[in-house]
Amino acid sequence: MGKINNIKEGHLEELADSFKVFSDPLRLKIIRTLNGSEKCVNELVEETGARQSNISKHLGVLTDHGMVERRRMGLYVYYRISDNYLIEALRYAFKRSKVSSG
């Protein structure tokens, strides 16, 4: 595992932006729903209870930050987690949070 001391000054803001992605509960819910499977927007709407427009907006943020990938199949676009390290980072954060210890 790389040392945090090796992160260049110019990359710290980029890193901070990546962590901001986790600041929205719906984005976390989308990530949780996509964990281990690929889903289209309709499935995400059904499973999260959120509106289609909100799901699409948050999928855009997750895709722009490289956390979610998409693939078109006919009329549908399917989304999946782009890197399993994302899930491990969230597991670690949850393990260290007050929520998991309370």
Secondary structure, 3 states (H helix, E strand, C coil): CCCHHHCCHHHHHHHHHHHHHHHCHHHHHHHHHHCCCCEEHHHHHHHHCCCHHHHHHHHHHHHHCCCEEEEEECCEEEEEECCHHHHHHHHHHHHHCHHHHC
